[in-house]
Structure formats: C-alpha cells, structure tokens
Amino acid sequence: MHNVTLALQGAWKVLAASLILGAGLPLIFAFGIRSLAWGSGGEAEVHATGVSGPKANPAGTVLAWILFIIVLAGVALGITYVVATGFGKVMSFDHIYPTIHSK
C-alpha cells in the first residue's frame, strides 16, 4: 500500500507540472493576445451601423507585455532546466530565484 501512495504522490506532481506548463503558459499567452487587442482598440474597424469600435486602452498593452514576459520567463526556465540537466547539474528553487548546482 505504501507503493501506491508514493505513485500517487508522483502522479500528482506530474499532473500539476503538466497543467502549469502544458496548459498554463498557452493560456497566459492567449490572455496576452486578448489584452493586446483590447489595448489597440477598434477605431480602424467600422461596424455595419457606421459606428467605430472602442477606443484604444494603454492599460491593455501594458498588461499584454507583462503577460508575454511571464511566458518568456517560463520558456527560459524550461530551457535552462533542460540544459542544466544535460550538463549534469541540478536547478533548485531554494531561494526566490532559481540557481544551478552540481549534483
């Protein structure tokens, strides 16, 4: 029974990582694209009634860039982890920022 508990603990960690990296980063990127569209407004688009779309909102553009930076940081951390593992190193999150240590 102890082996089943260990297997479920490992499966939970894999599930959490896959949700964060597999679905989380694309979701954040999609929100960034949506925020960018909100930030640019719709003045160039004229509706069928002849009324232009909503005005541009600079807060949407700032939010979009923040979300894009979060996605790029996640990708950079993933690449760093893969490269560090290839060189026989370990990346740890003992502090606020990630550090690479020898095994």
C-alpha positions in Angstrom: 0.0 0.0 0.0 3.0 2.3 0.6 4.0 2.0 -3.1 0.6 3.1 -4.2 0.8 6.2 -2.0 4.2 7.0 -3.5 3.0 6.5 -7.0 0.0 8.8 -6.5 2.3 11.5 -5.0 4.5 11.3 -8.1 1.5 11.4 -10.4 0.1 14.5 -8.6 3.4 16.3 -9.2 3.4 15.3 -12.9 -0.2 16.4 -13.3 0.5 19.8 -11.6 3.5 20.4 -13.8 1.7 19.5 -17.0 -1.2 21.8 -16.2 1.1 24.7 -15.4 3.5 24.3 -18.3 1.3 22.4 -20.8 -1.9 24.5 -20.5 -0.9 27.4 -18.2 1.6 29.1 -20.5 -0.5 28.9 -23.6 -3.4 30.3 -21.5 -1.3 33.2 -20.3 -0.2 33.8 -23.9 -3.8 33.8 -25.1 -4.7 36.3 -22.4 -1.8 38.4 -23.6 -3.1 38.4 -27.2 -6.5 39.3 -25.9 -5.1 42.2 -23.8 -3.1 43.4 -26.8 -6.3 43.5 -28.9 -8.0 45.4 -26.0 -5.1 47.8 -25.8 -5.1 48.6 -29.5 -8.9 49.3 -29.6 -11.0 49.1 -32.6 -11.0 52.5 -34.2 -9.9 51.2 -37.5 -12.8 48.8 -37.6 -16.1 50.3 -38.7 -19.2 48.3 -37.8 -22.2 47.8 -40.0 -24.0 50.6 -38.2 -21.3 53.0 -39.1 -20.1 53.4 -35.6 -16.4 52.8 -34.9 -15.2 50.3 -32.3 -14.0 51.0 -28.8 -11.1 53.4 -28.2 -7.5 52.2 -27.5 -6.7 51.4 -24.0 -3.0 51.7 -23.0 -3.5 49.5 -19.9 -4.3 46.6 -22.2 -1.0 46.9 -24.0 0.9 47.1 -20.7 -0.9 44.1 -19.4 -0.2 42.2 -22.6 3.6 42.9 -22.3 3.6 41.8 -18.7 1.9 38.5 -19.7 4.3 38.0 -22.6 7.3 38.5 -20.2 5.8 35.8 -17.9 5.5 33.4 -20.8 9.1 34.1 -21.9 10.4 33.6 -18.4 8.6 30.2 -18.2 10.2 29.2 -21.5 13.6 30.4 -20.5 13.3 28.5 -17.2 12.3 25.3 -19.1 15.3 25.6 -21.5 17.6 26.3 -18.6 16.4 23.2 -16.8 16.9 21.0 -19.8 20.4 22.4 -20.5 21.4 22.2 -16.8 20.3 18.6 -16.6 22.2 17.8 -19.8 25.4 19.1 -18.2 24.8 17.0 -15.1 23.7 19.9 -12.9 20.6 20.5 -10.8 18.4 23.6 -10.8 16.9 24.3 -7.4 14.4 26.9 -6.2 15.7 27.1 -2.6 15.6 30.9 -2.8 13.3 33.3 -4.7 15.3 32.9 -7.9 16.5 29.6 -9.5 20.1 28.5 -9.0 22.1 25.8 -10.7 24.2 23.5 -8.6 26.4 20.4 -9.2 24.8 17.1 -8.3 
